[in-house]
Amino acid sequence: MKKPKMRYYFGEVEENNGEYKYNQKYLFKTTGNPEEYTKKVARDWYGEDSSKTEEDGGFWHNGEVITNPGPHQRISEDHFNVMKRYLLVL
């Protein structure tokens, strides 16, 4: 059986903290489903227990901050290797 090919991505987590909204950018690589990967990143963004929100599929952290999986874009391995010098790799 053929081994799944590694794919490289530029992703974002959308944070809502009260009236403030901002996006955090990161890189990731996976052989699996990138949508599932970005959901896991949003859920674990603060490294603590989170609960799923009902309205938009985001995750509550300590009842104060909501994180949502943001957009992601597939990039080449070469771009990934350059960008990892400057961005968080998860």
LINDA-V892498 format. One line per field, one symbol per residue. burial: I if it has 16 or more other C-alpha atoms within 10 Angstrom, else O. A space follows every 50 residues. Layout:
burial: ???
This chain:
burial: OOOOOOIIIIIIIIIIOOOOOOIOIIIIIOOOOIOOIIIOIIIOIOOOOI OOOOOOOIIIIOOOIIIIIIOIOOOOOOOIOOOOOOOOIO
